Amino acid sequence: MTLDQEDAMRRRQLLLAGMAATGASMMPSSVSAATRPDSSTQIVRALYEPESSASISLRQLRQFLAEAHSQFTAAQYQDLGEALPGLLGTAQATRDAMSGRSREEAQAQVARAWVLATELALKQHSDVAWPAADRALAAAQASGDPVVEGEAARVLAITMRRAGRPAAGVDLLRRTAGSLAQNRDTVSRAVGATLLMTAAYTAACGRRRSDALDLMTGAADAVARLSGTSTQPRERLFTVDATAAQADLYWIGVHTALGTPDEAVPYAARIVPGQLPTVERRARYGTDCARMWQRLGDHRRTLEALRFTEQVAPEELRRPALRALTAELLYAPVTVAGVREFAERTGAPPQ
């Protein structure tokens, strides 16, 4: 059995185990949600009841994907969920109508569409992220593009972590980052650096402190080597950019997950939120700071960080993780002025 075959078998074993562990809970959480299919339902439909779509040109497909990507980076998750079935159906129809190099490029677009689907499912903590990530990586491998394969490996590793298998996720990310580091082009090396950041956070969630700090230090070093104008990628990456600000953002998450949120504070202080490249990343800054302050027991600053997230990306506050964080703040021993109104406004569930 080849290494690729072993990886494919391992992915499918983890897929089945992860879906069994997390269960299938994709029912709408409110009456208003019931009137409009949630994004997980849309992704399930794209997986198992794909739309019958006509093929289009590669140029049109790239534009279609760029529009969906813009919805994700703008934190317009409901709109993205509604667009995904059509995007995935069209991308796959376009791929099936092509051959040779054109087919490989179409495979890359299919992979990136499934990456977006996985990212959206992960935002909702939905188990549908597993099959979406598996399809992303399969299409990425078929494309022959190591950058796209790195992007797909990243979201698959996150699903591994969510299913309680952080060690497997770290191994996948470390191996993929090592392969990308051997390439000369700066985009490959930049994606490799983002994989190390994700690996560091994954290791931190698994309480592997030494690995987490070593991986994050390696990621920061890789970003520093890319920071010169002669080596910086000319375009933003499809997923997370390899910049000093992104590294600082990951340091916040790593230290908070390791139980040392006080060490995250200096990294949070030196980030200028408005300079982060997308709405989604600015919302992630607010979310990570909220978690950091919550772990430090500073409820006032926790609420301030959540309000910042609401201001830049209102849909973020509907995510299960942030609704749970708001509920924790609502029922904390020390009451913060305004928290009840905030919880009602953002739909935090009672405990």
C-alpha positions as CSV (number, residue, x, y, z in Angstrom):
1,M,0.0,0.0,0.0
2,T,1.4,3.4,-1.0
3,L,1.7,6.4,1.4
4,D,-1.2,8.2,-0.5
5,Q,-3.4,5.1,-0.1
6,E,-2.6,4.9,3.6
7,D,-3.4,8.6,4.0
8,A,-6.7,8.0,2.2
9,M,-7.6,5.0,4.4
10,R,-6.7,6.9,7.5
11,R,-8.8,9.9,6.5
12,R,-11.8,7.7,5.9
13,Q,-11.3,5.9,9.3
14,L,-11.1,9.2,11.0
15,L,-14.2,10.4,9.1
16,L,-16.3,7.5,10.3
17,A,-15.0,7.8,13.8
18,G,-15.5,11.5,13.9
19,M,-19.1,11.4,12.7
20,A,-19.9,8.7,15.2
21,A,-18.3,10.7,18.0
22,T,-20.0,14.0,17.2
23,G,-23.3,12.8,16.2
24,A,-25.7,14.4,13.7
25,S,-27.4,17.4,15.2
26,M,-28.3,19.7,12.4
27,M,-31.9,20.7,13.3
28,P,-32.7,24.4,13.3
29,S,-32.1,26.0,16.7
30,S,-35.0,28.5,16.5
31,V,-38.3,29.1,14.7
32,S,-36.7,31.8,12.6
33,A,-33.9,29.4,11.5
34,A,-36.6,26.8,10.6
35,T,-38.0,29.1,8.0
36,R,-34.7,29.3,6.2
37,P,-32.5,26.2,5.8
38,D,-29.3,26.4,7.9
39,S,-25.9,26.2,6.2
40,S,-25.3,22.6,7.5
41,T,-28.4,21.5,5.7
42,Q,-27.3,23.3,2.5
43,I,-23.9,21.5,2.7
44,V,-25.6,18.1,3.2
45,R,-27.7,18.7,0.2
46,A,-24.6,19.6,-1.8
47,L,-22.9,16.4,-0.6
48,Y,-25.7,13.9,-1.2
49,E,-28.2,15.6,-3.5
50,P,-26.1,17.8,-5.7
51,E,-27.7,20.3,-8.0
52,S,-27.8,19.4,-11.7
53,S,-25.6,22.1,-13.2
54,A,-24.2,23.1,-16.5
55,S,-20.4,23.5,-17.0
56,I,-18.9,26.9,-17.4
57,S,-15.5,28.3,-18.4
58,L,-12.6,28.2,-15.9
59,R,-12.6,32.0,-15.9
60,Q,-16.3,32.1,-14.9
61,L,-15.7,29.4,-12.3
62,R,-12.8,31.3,-10.7
63,Q,-15.0,34.4,-10.5
64,F,-17.9,32.3,-9.0
65,L,-15.5,31.0,-6.4
66,A,-14.0,34.4,-5.7
67,E,-17.5,35.8,-4.9
68,A,-18.1,32.9,-2.5
69,H,-14.7,33.4,-0.9
70,S,-15.6,37.1,-0.4
71,Q,-18.8,36.1,1.4
72,F,-16.7,34.0,3.8
73,T,-14.1,36.7,4.5
74,A,-16.9,39.2,5.0
75,A,-18.5,36.9,7.6
76,Q,-21.7,36.7,5.5
77,Y,-22.3,33.1,6.4
78,Q,-26.0,32.8,5.6
79,D,-25.4,34.1,2.1
80,L,-22.4,31.7,1.6
81,G,-24.5,28.8,2.7
82,E,-27.1,29.6,0.2
83,A,-24.5,30.0,-2.6
84,L,-22.6,26.8,-1.8
85,P,-24.9,24.1,-3.4
86,G,-24.8,26.0,-6.7
87,L,-21.1,26.7,-6.6
88,L,-20.3,23.1,-5.8
89,G,-22.6,21.7,-8.4
90,T,-21.2,24.0,-11.1
91,A,-17.6,23.4,-10.1
92,Q,-18.0,19.6,-10.3
93,A,-19.9,19.8,-13.6
94,T,-17.1,22.0,-15.0
95,R,-14.5,19.6,-13.8
96,D,-16.3,16.6,-15.3
97,A,-16.5,18.3,-18.7
98,M,-12.8,18.9,-18.9
99,S,-9.6,16.9,-19.4
100,G,-5.9,17.3,-19.1
101,R,-4.5,20.4,-17.5
102,S,-7.9,22.2,-17.6
103,R,-9.4,19.4,-15.5
104,E,-6.6,19.6,-12.9
105,E,-7.2,23.4,-12.6
106,A,-11.0,22.7,-12.2
107,Q,-10.2,20.1,-9.5
108,A,-8.4,22.9,-7.6
109,Q,-11.5,25.1,-7.8
110,V,-13.6,22.1,-6.6
111,A,-11.2,21.6,-3.7
112,R,-11.4,25.2,-2.7
113,A,-15.2,25.2,-2.9
114,W,-15.2,22.3,-0.5
115,V,-12.7,24.1,1.7
116,L,-15.2,26.9,2.0
117,A,-18.0,24.4,2.8
118,T,-15.8,22.9,5.5
119,E,-14.9,26.3,7.0
120,L,-18.6,27.2,7.2
121,A,-19.5,23.8,8.8
122,L,-16.7,24.3,11.3
123,K,-18.0,27.7,12.2
124,Q,-21.2,25.9,13.2
125,H,-19.5,23.0,14.9
126,S,-21.3,20.7,12.5
127,D,-20.2,17.1,11.9
128,V,-20.8,17.7,8.2
129,A,-17.4,19.2,8.2
130,W,-15.9,15.7,8.0
131,P,-17.2,14.6,4.6
132,A,-16.7,18.1,3.2
133,A,-13.1,18.2,4.3
134,D,-12.5,14.7,2.9
135,R,-13.9,15.8,-0.5
136,A,-11.7,18.9,-0.4
137,L,-8.5,16.9,0.1
138,A,-9.4,14.3,-2.5
139,A,-10.0,17.0,-5.1
140,A,-6.9,18.9,-4.0
141,Q,-4.7,15.8,-4.5
142,A,-6.3,15.2,-7.9
143,S,-5.4,18.8,-8.9
144,G,-1.7,18.2,-8.3
145,D,-1.4,21.7,-6.7
146,P,0.5,21.5,-3.4
147,V,-0.8,24.9,-2.3
148,V,-4.4,23.8,-2.7
149,E,-3.6,20.4,-1.0
150,G,-2.2,22.4,1.9
151,E,-5.4,24.5,2.2
152,A,-7.5,21.3,2.2
153,A,-5.2,19.6,4.8
154,R,-5.6,22.5,7.1
155,V,-9.4,22.2,7.3
156,L,-9.3,18.4,7.6
157,A,-6.9,18.8,10.5
158,I,-9.3,21.1,12.2
159,T,-12.1,18.5,11.9
160,M,-9.7,16.0,13.5
161,R,-9.1,18.3,16.4
162,R,-12.8,18.9,16.8
163,A,-13.4,15.1,16.9
164,G,-10.9,14.7,19.7
165,R,-7.9,13.6,17.6
166,P,-5.5,16.6,17.8
167,A,-2.4,14.4,17.5
168,A,-3.6,13.1,14.1
169,G,-4.3,16.6,13.0
170,V,-0.9,17.9,14.1
171,D,0.8,15.0,12.3
172,L,-1.1,15.8,9.1
173,L,-0.3,19.5,9.3
174,R,3.4,19.0,10.1
175,R,3.9,16.5,7.3
176,T,2.1,18.8,4.8
177,A,4.0,21.9,5.9
178,G,7.3,20.0,5.5
179,S,6.4,19.1,1.9
180,L,5.5,22.7,1.1
181,A,8.7,24.1,2.7
182,Q,10.7,22.2,0.1
183,N,9.2,24.2,-2.7
184,R,10.9,27.4,-3.8
185,D,7.9,29.5,-4.5
186,T,6.8,31.9,-1.7
187,V,3.1,31.0,-1.9
188,S,3.9,27.3,-0.9
189,R,6.2,28.5,1.9
190,A,3.5,30.9,3.1
191,V,0.8,28.3,3.2
192,G,3.3,26.0,5.0
193,A,3.7,28.7,7.7
194,T,-0.1,28.9,8.1
195,L,-0.2,25.1,8.6
196,L,2.4,25.4,11.4
197,M,0.2,28.0,13.1
198,T,-2.8,25.7,12.9
199,A,-0.7,22.8,14.1
200,A,0.4,24.9,17.1
201,Y,-3.1,25.7,18.1
202,T,-4.2,22.1,17.5
203,A,-1.4,20.9,19.8
204,A,-2.3,23.5,22.4
205,C,-5.9,22.2,22.4
206,G,-4.5,18.7,23.0
207,R,-2.5,20.1,26.0
208,R,0.8,19.3,24.3
209,R,2.6,22.5,25.5
210,S,6.1,21.8,24.3
211,D,4.9,20.9,20.8
212,A,2.5,23.9,20.6
213,L,5.3,26.3,21.6
214,D,7.8,24.8,19.2
215,L,5.4,24.8,16.3
216,M,4.3,28.3,17.0
217,T,7.9,29.5,17.2
218,G,8.6,27.8,13.9
219,A,5.6,29.4,12.3
220,A,6.6,32.9,13.5
221,D,10.2,32.3,12.2
222,A,8.8,31.2,8.8
223,V,6.6,34.3,8.7
224,A,9.6,36.5,9.6
225,R,11.6,35.0,6.7
226,L,8.7,35.9,4.4
227,S,8.3,39.4,5.6
228,G,10.8,41.0,3.2
229,T,9.3,42.7,0.1
230,S,11.3,40.4,-2.2
231,T,9.7,37.2,-0.7
232,Q,6.2,38.3,0.4
233,P,3.5,36.6,-1.7
234,R,1.9,39.1,-4.1
235,E,-1.6,38.0,-3.4
236,R,-3.5,37.1,-0.2
237,L,-3.7,33.4,0.5
238,F,-7.1,31.6,0.1
239,T,-7.2,30.8,3.8
240,V,-5.1,32.5,6.5
241,D,-2.4,34.9,5.5
242,A,1.2,34.4,6.7
243,T,1.8,37.8,8.4
244,A,3.2,38.9,11.7
245,A,-0.4,40.0,12.8
246,Q,-1.7,36.5,12.0
247,A,1.1,35.0,14.0
248,D,0.2,37.2,16.9
249,L,-3.4,36.2,16.6
250,Y,-2.5,32.5,16.8
251,W,-0.2,33.2,19.8
252,I,-3.4,34.5,21.6
253,G,-5.2,31.2,20.9
254,V,-2.3,29.0,21.7
255,H,-1.6,30.6,25.1
256,T,-5.3,30.7,26.0
257,A,-5.7,27.0,25.1
258,L,-2.6,26.1,27.1
259,G,-4.1,27.7,30.2
260,T,-1.7,30.7,30.2
261,P,-3.9,33.5,29.0
262,D,-1.8,36.1,30.8
263,E,1.0,35.3,28.3
264,A,-1.5,36.1,25.5
265,V,-2.2,39.6,26.6
266,P,1.0,41.2,25.1
267,Y,0.2,39.7,21.7
268,A,-3.4,41.0,21.8
269,A,-2.1,44.5,22.8
270,R,0.1,44.8,19.7
271,I,-2.5,43.8,17.1
272,V,-4.3,46.7,15.4
273,P,-7.7,45.1,14.5
274,G,-8.4,47.5,11.6
275,Q,-5.2,46.3,9.9
276,L,-6.3,42.7,9.9
277,P,-7.1,41.9,6.2
278,T,-10.7,40.7,6.4
279,V,-13.9,41.0,8.5
280,E,-13.6,37.3,9.4
281,R,-10.1,37.8,10.8
282,R,-11.1,40.9,12.8
283,A,-14.0,38.9,14.2
284,R,-11.6,36.1,15.1
285,Y,-9.5,38.7,17.0
286,G,-12.5,39.8,19.0
287,T,-13.4,36.1,19.7
288,D,-9.9,35.1,20.8
289,C,-9.6,38.2,23.0
290,A,-13.0,37.4,24.6
291,R,-11.8,33.9,25.4
292,M,-8.6,35.2,26.8
293,W,-10.3,37.8,29.1
294,Q,-12.8,35.2,30.2
295,R,-10.1,32.8,31.2
296,L,-8.5,35.7,33.1
297,G,-11.7,36.3,34.9
298,D,-12.1,39.8,33.5
299,H,-15.9,39.8,32.6
300,R,-16.0,43.5,31.6
301,R,-13.3,43.1,29.0
302,T,-14.8,39.8,27.9
303,L,-18.1,41.6,27.1
304,E,-16.2,44.5,25.4
305,A,-14.5,41.9,23.1
306,L,-17.8,40.3,22.3
307,R,-19.3,43.6,21.5
308,F,-16.4,44.3,19.2
309,T,-17.1,41.0,17.4
310,E,-20.7,41.9,17.1
311,Q,-19.9,45.3,15.6
312,V,-17.6,44.0,12.9
313,A,-19.4,40.7,12.1
314,P,-22.9,40.3,13.6
315,E,-23.3,36.7,12.2
316,E,-20.4,35.5,14.3
317,L,-22.4,35.9,17.5
318,R,-24.8,33.3,16.2
319,R,-22.1,30.6,16.2
320,P,-22.6,27.9,18.9
321,A,-19.2,28.7,20.5
322,L,-19.9,32.4,21.0
323,R,-23.4,31.8,22.1
324,A,-22.1,29.5,24.8
325,L,-19.4,32.0,25.8
326,T,-22.1,34.7,26.1
327,A,-24.2,32.4,28.2
328,E,-21.2,31.7,30.5
329,L,-20.8,35.5,30.9
330,L,-24.5,35.9,31.6
331,Y,-24.5,33.5,34.5
332,A,-21.1,34.3,35.9
333,P,-21.0,35.0,39.7
334,V,-20.2,38.7,38.9
335,T,-22.7,40.5,36.8
336,V,-21.5,42.9,34.2
337,A,-23.7,45.8,33.2
338,G,-25.3,45.3,29.8
339,V,-24.7,41.6,29.5
340,R,-28.3,40.6,29.7
341,E,-29.3,43.0,26.9
342,F,-26.4,41.7,24.8
343,A,-27.3,38.1,25.4
344,E,-30.9,38.7,24.3
345,R,-29.8,40.7,21.3
346,T,-27.4,38.0,20.1
347,G,-29.6,35.0,20.9
348,A,-27.5,33.4,23.6
349,P,-29.4,30.4,25.0
350,P,-30.4,30.2,28.7
351,Q,-28.5,27.6,30.7
